[in-house]
Structure formats: structure tokens, C-alpha cells
Amino acid sequence: MAALVWLLIPLVAAIAAGVWGGWANRTRRVRGDGPELDGYARFRAAMEKTDSGARGA
């Protein structure tokens, strides 16, 4: 009987993980790539500047 209890522990843990995963993912909203692409465009614009004022080190 004690062996069955030990076998139930992983089963209960797997069920609990599945329930928690479903609950944690329930409020996710689909977000577009807008903010990331805007930040990348600003990064590229900053890197494309020809003169930063600091010459030689």
C-alpha cells in the first residue's frame, strides 16, 4: 500500500502542474511586435549615425 502512495505523488504533482500552467496562461494577451520593432528601429538609427563625437581611445 505504501508503494501506491509513492506512485501517486508524481501523478498528483503532474496534475497540479497542469492546472497551474493553465491558470497562469489564462490571462495572457496576444501582443503585437510593435514595441519591439520600434525599439529596434531606434537602435538601428542610433548605430547608423556617422559621427558620435568620440574619436580614438
Secondary structure, 3 states (H helix, E strand, C coil): CHHHHHHHHHHHHHHHHHHHHHHHCCCCCCCCCHHHHHHHHHHHHHHCCCCCCCCCC
